[in-house]
């Protein structure tokens, strides 16, 4: 039971407050969110003291309150409208946020502000625990992704950071709870029942509530209401001395327009405020609790916000017998289908209960639950954590790869092989091998064979020695092969990556491929050209000496035989013939042996030439193509790690 004073004040307040709320609701029919924000900046945003309100209600004497022009309003102002705030104005709750810099103000508090008793009360420090880590990771994620993803993809995550910064700058002693519902669900009646004073207008006219109305159980919430763009004339306090004032200390209760209102501006106001409050009480009635508009537009998308959600089945006094329990069970079933966890048996989740705002049944239980919820002072962090979860889920397709993404050693080797083939490394090695073997033949061949080659060269036009035809491509490097190699390695590197990052990898490879064929052309000219005098092994002088000896034997045997013929020497045909045969047979044998011995060094020389050109081509491709691709993959791995931290998942 209330005291006589409380009852008297309640009766007076009911008769006059309803007139005031009706007048406010009608005046707000043409006021949109922008106008409401302007009104919040220009009209009173603090509340009269409890003593003043109590005395006004008890005495029945109410002084007129001057309006903005300094003239009397001419009608009673109910004593509950806040006194005018300091002319200096309160600091901007958004803290000058720009773009995605929402984290810039998370560690700080408001600067030197007004000394007024209604000054904002900041949280006093950064968000703690995992929320702080997740917000930092989200900021890093946006910073690393800003040049890779579309702004529309990152917009929601940027909004979460901005709201986190804005909420952190405001009072932590208050919990903002919105009451939302459909037309005729009785949310305004429940709002008045919780406040124990008729603040919000009720009636048969639809829509009844045309603008958000706030009821604050303690001072210091002006900044929160400014953030919601609720003007001063729509800010109220509950009845002084009413039951539950202490347990609801810190509660900011906001009555919203109908979410299914025929007026578009009303629905826009609901969506705007729901994105800013700390918790929501959804009021449903037995007729429209299964409305698809409520479940598909709000409850299902906000299923991750179950811990800050209350679902209240109102008007159970209209249900006979155990019909209320049946409807409540069906409501729980629908919420479960929406994916919203229910807070039953000690599990975290949405609170579901049945009340009758008109008769008062269940209102006390709701007040008790709200009181415990408000005193925990964790609603703001829970809301932000759920917002981060929702933002992470929306970004999942932009950061989660299908399988293991990356560029393996096999892909790198195949890319190098393709470039080597395009630049003609194999052909260059074979040409170098042939050149080495030709040099060996010139050095170790018989002089008669070299004389024959000289004679053949004199018969050629211009006196040039014929060269074996070189195996060349239509171009020094096959441009199409190079482009195909780049496309292949880009596709392999981007396989499984999310579409934006796969596109970035392909773009990096395409930029690196510009000028790559020309660079490989220069390598083909410089690195693949064999030296004019290839290195000779240590046995070459001995082979040359042996070949010279065989030639001398032939000459000595021939001179010996001529000397016998002319009679200078004693006759003896066999010895000079044997000497000549030894030289004639030994010369080609030495040449054959040198050719066989030269095969190994010639092959190694050709392989060295091929390896040099292959390594040069691989280095050029690595610097122009593989390194930019690796840079993009490294950036993706960094953002992937940040995303894992944001989403609180292990993969």
C-alpha positions in Angstrom: 0.0 0.0 0.0 1.2 3.5 -0.7 1.0 6.3 1.7 -1.7 8.8 1.6 0.6 11.3 0.1 1.7 8.9 -2.7 -1.9 8.1 -3.5 -2.9 11.7 -3.6 0.0 12.5 -5.9 -0.8 9.5 -8.1 -4.4 10.7 -8.6 -3.4 14.2 -9.5 -0.6 13.0 -11.8 -3.0 10.6 -13.6 -5.6 13.3 -14.3 -3.1 15.9 -15.6 -0.3 13.7 -17.0 -2.6 12.1 -19.6 -3.5 15.5 -20.9 0.1 16.4 -21.2 1.1 13.1 -22.9 -1.8 13.5 -25.4 -0.7 17.0 -26.2 2.9 15.9 -26.6 1.9 13.0 -28.8 -0.2 15.2 -31.1 2.6 17.8 -31.3 5.0 15.0 -32.4 2.9 13.8 -35.3 4.9 15.9 -37.7 8.3 15.7 -35.9 10.8 13.2 -37.5 14.1 11.9 -36.1 16.0 14.9 -37.3 13.6 17.4 -35.8 13.6 15.3 -32.6 17.4 15.6 -32.4 17.2 19.3 -32.9 14.6 19.5 -30.1 16.8 17.5 -27.9 19.6 20.0 -28.3 17.4 23.1 -27.6 14.8 21.9 -25.1 15.3 21.0 -21.4 17.0 17.7 -20.9 17.3 17.4 -17.1 14.6 16.6 -14.6 13.0 18.4 -11.7 13.9 17.1 -8.3 11.8 14.5 -6.6 10.9 16.9 -3.8 9.5 19.4 -6.3 7.5 16.8 -8.2 6.1 15.3 -5.0 5.1 18.7 -3.6 3.5 19.7 -6.9 1.4 16.6 -7.0 0.4 16.8 -3.4 -0.6 20.4 -3.3 -2.4 20.5 -6.7 -0.7 23.9 -7.4 1.4 24.0 -10.5 3.4 26.9 -11.7 3.5 27.6 -15.4 6.9 26.9 -17.0 8.4 29.5 -19.3 8.9 28.4 -22.8 11.9 28.9 -25.0 11.1 32.6 -25.7 10.8 33.3 -22.0 7.0 33.7 -22.0 4.7 31.7 -19.9 3.4 28.6 -21.6 -0.1 29.5 -20.3 -0.8 25.9 -19.2 0.4 23.6 -16.5 3.7 21.8 -17.2 3.1 19.0 -14.6 6.3 19.6 -12.7 8.0 16.6 -14.3 9.6 18.2 -17.3 13.3 18.6 -16.7 14.8 21.9 -15.8 16.8 23.6 -18.5 20.4 22.2 -18.8 23.4 24.4 -18.7 23.7 26.8 -21.6 27.2 25.5 -22.3 25.7 22.3 -23.7 26.8 18.7 -23.3 29.7 17.2 -25.2 28.8 15.4 -28.4 28.3 11.7 -27.6 29.9 10.6 -30.8 33.1 12.2 -30.0 33.9 13.4 -33.6 33.9 9.9 -35.0 35.0 9.8 -38.6 34.6 6.8 -40.9 35.6 3.7 -39.1 37.6 5.3 -36.3 35.1 4.2 -33.7 37.8 2.8 -31.5 39.6 6.1 -31.1 37.7 7.0 -28.0 37.3 3.7 -26.3 40.1 4.2 -23.9 39.3 7.7 -22.9 36.5 9.5 -21.1 34.8 12.8 -21.7 37.0 15.8 -21.5 36.4 18.7 -19.1 32.7 19.3 -19.2 30.1 21.2 -17.3 30.0 21.1 -13.6 26.2 20.7 -13.7 24.7 17.9 -11.7 23.4 16.4 -14.9 26.8 16.0 -16.5 27.4 12.7 -18.3 28.9 10.0 -16.2 31.4 8.0 -18.3 32.2 4.4 -17.8 35.5 5.5 -16.5 37.7 3.1 -18.5 37.9 0.9 -21.5 35.7 -2.1 -22.1 37.1 -5.0 -20.2 37.7 -8.7 -21.0 37.0 -10.3 -24.3 34.9 -7.4 -25.5 37.9 -5.0 -25.5 40.0 -7.6 -27.4 37.2 -8.1 -29.9 36.7 -4.4 -30.5 40.4 -3.9 -31.0 40.5 -6.8 -33.5 37.5 -5.4 -35.3 39.2 -2.1 -35.7 42.3 -3.8 -37.0 40.2 -5.9 -39.3 38.5 -2.8 -40.9 41.9 -1.0 -41.2 43.4 -3.9 -43.1 40.4 -4.5 -45.3 39.5 -0.9 -46.2 41.3 -1.0 -49.5 40.2 -4.5 -50.3 36.5 -4.6 -49.6 33.6 -2.4 -50.6 32.5 0.3 -48.1 29.0 -1.2 -48.0 30.4 -4.5 -46.8 32.3 -2.8 -43.9 29.5 -0.3 -43.1 27.8 -2.3 -40.4 31.0 -3.2 -38.6 32.0 0.5 -38.7 28.7 1.4 -37.2 29.3 -1.1 -34.4 32.6 0.5 -33.6 31.1 4.0 -33.7 28.3 3.0 -31.4 30.8 1.2 -29.0 32.8 4.4 -28.8 29.7 6.6 -28.3 28.2 4.3 -25.6 31.5 4.0 -23.7 31.6 7.8 -23.3 28.2 7.9 -21.6 26.8 6.8 -18.3 27.5 3.2 -17.2 25.2 3.6 -14.2 22.2 3.5 -16.5 20.6 0.8 -18.7 18.4 1.9 -21.6 15.5 -0.5 -22.1 13.0 0.1 -25.0 9.5 -1.2 -24.9 8.5 -2.2 -28.4 5.4 -3.9 -29.8 2.7 -3.9 -32.4 -0.4 -1.8 -32.6 -2.8 -2.5 -29.7 -0.4 -4.8 -27.9 -0.6 -2.7 -24.7 3.0 -1.6 -24.6 2.1 2.0 -23.4 -0.1 0.5 -20.7 2.8 -1.7 -19.6 5.1 1.3 -19.7 2.8 3.3 -17.4 2.4 0.3 -15.1 6.2 0.0 -14.7 6.5 3.7 -14.1 3.4 3.7 -11.8 2.2 6.9 -13.4 0.4 7.5 -16.6 3.2 9.0 -18.7 2.5 7.5 -22.1 -0.9 8.0 -23.7 -3.2 5.0 -24.1 -6.5 4.7 -25.9 -8.3 3.2 -28.8 -6.9 5.7 -31.3 -4.2 4.2 -33.5 -1.4 4.9 -33.6 -1.4 6.2 -30.0 2.3 6.7 -29.4 3.8 8.9 -32.2 7.3 9.5 -30.7 9.6 7.8 -28.2 8.9 8.8 -24.6 11.5 8.2 -21.8 11.1 7.5 -18.1 14.3 7.8 -16.0 14.6 6.4 -12.5 17.8 8.4 -11.6 19.7 11.5 -12.8 22.7 11.5 -15.1 21.1 10.0 -18.2 20.8 13.2 -20.3 23.6 12.1 -22.7 21.9 8.8 -23.3 18.6 10.5 -24.1 20.4 13.0 -26.4 21.9 10.0 -28.2 18.3 8.7 -28.7 17.2 12.1 -29.9 14.4 12.2 -27.3 13.5 15.9 -26.7 13.3 17.3 -23.2 9.5 17.5 -23.2 9.3 13.8 -23.6 11.5 12.9 -20.7 9.8 11.9 -17.5 10.4 10.5 -14.0 8.4 7.9 -12.3 6.1 8.8 -9.4 8.2 9.9 -6.4 8.1 7.4 -3.7 6.6 4.7 -5.9 7.3 1.0 -5.2 10.5 -0.4 -6.8 12.3 2.9 -7.2 15.4 1.6 -5.5 15.5 -1.7 -7.4 15.0 0.1 -10.7 17.6 2.8 -10.0 19.6 3.4 -13.2 16.8 2.3 -15.5 15.9 4.4 -18.6 12.7 3.1 -20.0 11.7 4.2 -23.5 8.2 3.7 -25.0 8.4 3.3 -28.8 5.8 3.8 -31.5 4.3 0.8 -33.1 6.7 -1.2 -35.2 3.9 -2.0 -37.6 2.5 1.5 -37.7 0.9 2.7 -40.9 3.0 5.9 -40.6 6.5 5.2 -42.1 8.1 7.8 -39.8 7.0 5.8 -36.8 8.6 2.6 -38.1 11.8 4.5 -38.9 11.9 5.8 -35.3 11.5 2.3 -34.0 14.4 1.0 -36.1 16.6 3.9 -35.2 16.1 3.6 -31.4 16.3 -0.2 -31.4 19.8 0.1 -32.8 20.9 2.2 -29.9 19.3 0.9 -26.7 20.9 -1.6 -24.3 17.9 -4.0 -24.1 14.4 -4.5 -25.5 11.1 -5.6 -24.1 8.9 -7.0 -26.9 5.3 -6.8 -25.9 3.0 -9.2 -27.8 -0.7 -9.9 -27.3 -2.7 -13.2 -27.8 -3.9 -12.2 -31.2 -0.6 -11.0 -32.9 2.1 -12.9 -31.0 2.8 -15.0 -34.2 2.8 -12.0 -36.5 5.2 -12.6 -39.4 6.3 -9.0 -39.4 7.5 -9.2 -35.8 9.3 -12.5 -36.2 10.8 -12.0 -39.7 11.8 -8.4 -39.3 12.9 -8.2 -35.7 13.0 -11.4 -33.6 14.8 -13.6 -36.1 17.5 -11.1 -37.1 18.0 -10.2 -33.4 18.2 -13.8 -32.3 21.8 -13.3 -31.3 20.7 -10.6 -28.8 18.7 -13.0 -26.7 20.4 -12.1 -23.5 19.2 -8.5 -23.6 15.7 -9.4 -24.8 12.5 -9.7 -22.9 9.4 -11.1 -24.6 6.2 -10.3 -22.7 2.8 -11.8 -23.5 0.4 -9.1 -22.4 -3.3 -9.1 -22.0 -3.5 -12.6 -20.5 -6.5 -11.4 -18.6 -8.4 -11.9 -21.8 -7.6 -15.6 -22.0 -9.8 -18.1 -20.2 -8.5 -21.0 -18.0 -5.2 -22.4 -19.0 -5.2 -20.8 -22.5 -2.5 -18.3 -21.3 -0.1 -21.2 -20.7 -0.9 -22.7 -24.1 -0.3 -19.4 -25.8 2.9 -18.9 -23.8 4.2 -22.3 -24.8 3.4 -21.6 -28.5 5.3 -18.3 -28.2 8.3 -20.1 -26.8 8.1 -22.5 -29.8 8.1 -19.7 -32.3 11.0 -18.0 -30.6 12.9 -21.3 -30.7 12.2 -21.5 -34.4 13.5 -18.0 -34.8 16.8 -19.2 -33.4 16.5 -17.2 -30.2 17.8 -18.9 -27.1 15.4 -18.9 -24.1 16.7 -18.2 -20.6 15.4 -21.2 -18.9 16.9 -23.5 -16.3 19.7 -21.1 -15.6 20.8 -20.9 -19.3 21.4 -17.5 -20.8 18.8 -16.3 -23.2 15.6 -14.3 -23.7 13.2 -13.9 -20.8 9.7 -14.9 -21.6 6.8 -14.2 -19.3 3.1 -13.5 -19.2 1.6 -10.3 -17.7 -1.5 -8.2 -17.7 -0.6 -4.6 -17.6 -4.2 -3.6 -17.1 -4.8 -5.8 -14.0 -1.2 -5.8 -12.8 -0.8 -9.6 -13.0 2.9 -10.4 -13.6 4.0 -6.7 -13.6 5.7 -7.1 -10.2 7.7 -10.1 -11.5 8.7 -8.1 -14.5 9.8 -5.2 -12.3 11.9 -7.6 -10.2 13.5 -9.1 -13.3 14.2 -5.7 -14.7 15.7 -4.6 -11.4 18.1 -7.5 -11.3 19.0 -6.9 -14.9 19.6 -3.2 -14.4 21.7 -3.7 -11.2 24.0 -6.0 -13.0 25.1 -3.1 -15.3 26.3 -5.4 -18.0 23.5 -4.8 -20.6 25.5 -2.3 -22.6 28.5 -4.7 -23.0 26.1 -7.6 -23.7 24.5 -5.5 -26.4 27.8 -4.5 -28.0 29.0 -8.1 -27.8 25.9 -9.3 -29.6 26.4 -6.5 -32.2 30.0 -7.6 -32.8 28.7 -11.2 -33.2 26.2 -10.0 -35.8 28.7 -7.9 -37.7 31.2 -10.9 -37.7 28.5 -13.2 -39.1 27.8 -10.7 -41.9 31.5 -10.5 -42.7 32.0 -14.2 -42.7 31.7 -14.6 -46.5 34.4 -11.9 -46.9 37.0 -13.6 -44.6 36.4 -17.3 -44.4 38.1 -19.4 -47.1 36.9 -22.7 -48.4 39.8 -25.1 -47.5 43.4 -24.1 -47.0 44.3 -21.1 -49.1 47.9 -20.2 -50.1 50.7 -20.8 -52.6 52.6 -24.0 -52.1 56.1 -25.0 -53.1 54.7 -27.1 -55.9 52.9 -24.2 -57.4 56.0 -22.1 -57.2 58.1 -24.7 -58.9 55.6 -25.2 -61.7 55.5 -21.5 -62.2 59.3 -21.4 -62.5 59.2 -24.3 -64.9 56.7 -22.5 -67.1 58.7 -19.4 -67.2 61.9 -21.4 -68.0 60.1 -23.1 -70.8 58.8 -19.8 -72.1 62.2 -18.1 -72.0 63.8 -21.1 -73.7 66.1 -22.3 -70.9 66.2 -25.9 -72.2 67.1 -24.8 -75.7 69.8 -22.4 -74.4 71.3 -25.3 -72.4 71.4 -27.6 -75.4 73.0 -24.8 -77.5 75.7 -24.3 -74.8 76.4 -28.0 -74.7 76.8 -28.1 -78.5 79.1 -25.1 -78.4 81.3 -26.8 -75.8 81.6 -30.0 -77.8 82.5 -28.0 -80.9 85.3 -26.3 -79.1 86.5 -29.7 -77.9 86.4 -31.0 -81.5 88.5 -28.1 -82.7 91.1 -28.5 -80.0 91.4 -32.3 -80.2 90.6 -33.0 -83.8 93.1 -34.1 -86.4 94.7 -31.3 -88.4 93.6 -32.9 -91.7 90.0 -32.7 -90.6 90.4 -29.0 -89.6 92.1 -28.4 -92.9 89.1 -30.0 -94.7 86.7 -27.8 -92.8 88.7 -24.7 -93.7 88.6 -25.8 -97.3 84.8 -26.2 -97.1 84.5 -22.8 -95.6 86.4 -21.2 -98.5 83.8 -22.6 -100.8 80.9 -21.0 -98.9 79.8 -17.5 -100.1 81.5 -14.9 -98.0 83.8 -17.4 -96.5 81.6 -18.0 -93.4 81.5 -21.4 -91.6 78.0 -22.8 -91.6 76.4 -22.7 -88.2 73.7 -25.2 -87.0 70.3 -23.7 -87.1 69.2 -22.3 -83.7 65.9 -23.5 -82.2 64.0 -20.3 -81.4 60.5 -19.3 -80.7 58.5 -17.0 -82.9 59.5 -14.4 -80.2 62.4 -14.5 -77.8 59.9 -15.4 -75.1 56.5 -16.7 -75.9 54.3 -14.0 -74.6 51.2 -16.2 -74.5 53.1 -18.8 -72.5 54.1 -16.2 -70.0 50.6 -14.8 -69.6 49.3 -18.4 -69.2 51.8 -19.1 -66.5 50.8 -15.9 -64.6 47.1 -16.8 -64.9 47.7 -20.3 -63.7 49.6 -19.4 -60.6 47.1 -16.6 -59.8 44.2 -19.1 -60.0 46.1 -21.6 -57.8 46.9 -18.9 -55.2 43.4 -17.6 -55.1 41.6 -21.0 -55.0 39.3 -21.1 -52.1 39.8 -17.5 -51.0 36.7 -15.3 -50.4 35.8 -13.4 -53.6 37.3 -10.0 -52.6 40.6 -11.5 -51.6 40.7 -13.8 -54.6 40.2 -10.7 -56.8 43.0 -8.9 -55.0 45.4 -11.8 -55.6 44.5 -11.9 -59.3 44.9 -8.1 -59.6 48.3 -8.3 -57.9 49.4 -11.0 -60.4 48.1 -9.0 -63.3 50.0 -5.9 -62.3 53.2 -7.9 -61.9 52.8 -9.5 -65.3 53.0 -6.1 -67.0 56.5 -5.9 -68.5 57.4 -9.5 -67.5 57.7 -10.8 -71.2 60.0 -7.9 -72.0 62.1 -8.6 -68.9 62.4 -12.2 -69.9 63.5 -11.2 -73.4 66.4 -9.3 -71.9 67.3 -12.3 -69.8 67.2 -14.5 -72.9 69.7 -12.2 -74.6 72.1 -11.7 -71.6 72.0 -14.8 -69.3 71.5 -17.4 -72.1 74.4 -16.3 -74.4 77.4 -18.7 -74.0 80.8 -17.2 -73.6 83.0 -17.0 -76.7 85.6 -19.3 -75.3 84.1 -21.9 -72.9 86.3 -23.2 -70.1 88.5 -26.1 -71.0 89.2 -29.1 -68.7 92.7 -29.9 -67.4 93.2 -32.8 -69.8 92.8 -30.7 -72.9 96.6 -29.9 -73.2 97.5 -33.6 -72.9 94.9 -34.4 -75.6 96.3 -31.7 -77.9 99.9 -33.0 -77.3 98.8 -36.5 -78.1 97.1 -35.4 -81.3 100.2 -33.4 -82.3 102.3 -36.5 -81.6 100.1 -38.6 -83.9 100.4 -35.9 -86.6 104.2 -35.9 -86.2 104.3 -39.7 -86.5 102.4 -39.4 -89.8 104.8 -36.8 -91.1 107.9 -38.7 -89.8 106.7 -41.9 -91.4 106.0 -40.2 -94.7 109.4 -38.5 -94.8 111.1 -41.8 -93.9 109.3 -43.5 -96.8 110.2 -40.7 -99.3 113.8 -40.8 -98.2 113.9 -44.5 -99.0 112.3 -43.9 -102.4 114.8 -41.2 -103.4 117.7 -43.4 -102.1 118.7 -41.2 -99.3 117.9 -43.8 -96.7 118.4 -47.6 -96.6 115.5 -49.5 -98.1 113.0 -50.9 -95.5 109.3 -50.4 -96.3 107.8 -51.9 -93.2 109.1 -49.5 -90.5 108.0 -46.2 -92.1 104.6 -47.7 -93.0 104.0 -48.9 -89.5 105.0 -45.4 -88.1 102.6 -43.8 -90.6 99.8 -46.2 -89.7 100.3 -45.5 -86.0 99.9 -41.8 -86.7 97.0 -42.3 -89.1 95.1 -44.6 -86.7 96.2 -42.8 -83.5 94.9 -39.4 -84.6 91.2 -40.3 -85.1 91.4 -42.5 -82.0 92.6 -39.5 -79.9 89.8 -37.4 -81.4 87.2 -40.1 -80.6 88.5 -40.4 -77.1 88.5 -36.7 -76.6 84.9 -36.5 -77.9 83.8 -39.2 -75.5 85.6 -37.5 -72.6 84.0 -34.2 -73.5 80.4 -35.5 -73.3 80.3 -35.2 -69.5 81.8 -31.7 -69.2 79.7 -30.5 -72.2 76.5 -31.8 -70.6 77.4 -30.1 -67.3 78.2 -26.9 -69.1 74.8 -26.9 -70.9 73.1 -27.7 -67.6 74.8 -24.8 -65.9 73.7 -22.5 -68.7 70.1 -23.8 -68.5 70.2 -23.4 -64.7 71.4 -19.8 -64.9 68.7 -18.9 -67.3 66.1 -20.8 -65.2 67.1 -19.1 -62.0 67.2 -15.7 -63.6 63.7 -16.2 -65.1 62.4 -17.6 -61.7 63.9 -14.6 -59.8 62.3 -12.2 -62.3 58.9 -14.0 -61.9 59.2 -14.1 -58.2 60.0 -10.4 -57.9 57.2 -9.3 -60.3 54.5 -11.9 -59.6 55.0 -14.2 -56.7 56.1 -11.6 -54.1 53.0 -9.4 -54.7 50.8 -12.5 -54.5 52.5 -13.5 -51.3 51.9 -10.0 -49.9 48.2 -10.3 -50.6 48.1 -13.8 -49.0 49.9 -12.5 -46.0 47.5 -9.6 -45.6 44.6 -12.1 -45.9 46.1 -14.3 -43.1 46.4 -11.2 -40.9 42.8 -10.2 -41.4 41.8 -13.9 -41.0 43.5 -13.9 -37.6 41.7 -10.7 -36.6 38.4 -12.1 -37.8 38.9 -15.2 -35.7 39.4 -13.0 -32.7 36.3 -10.9 -33.5 34.1 -13.9 -34.1 35.3 -15.8 -31.1 35.6 -19.0 -33.2 38.5 -21.4 -33.5 38.5 -21.5 -37.3 
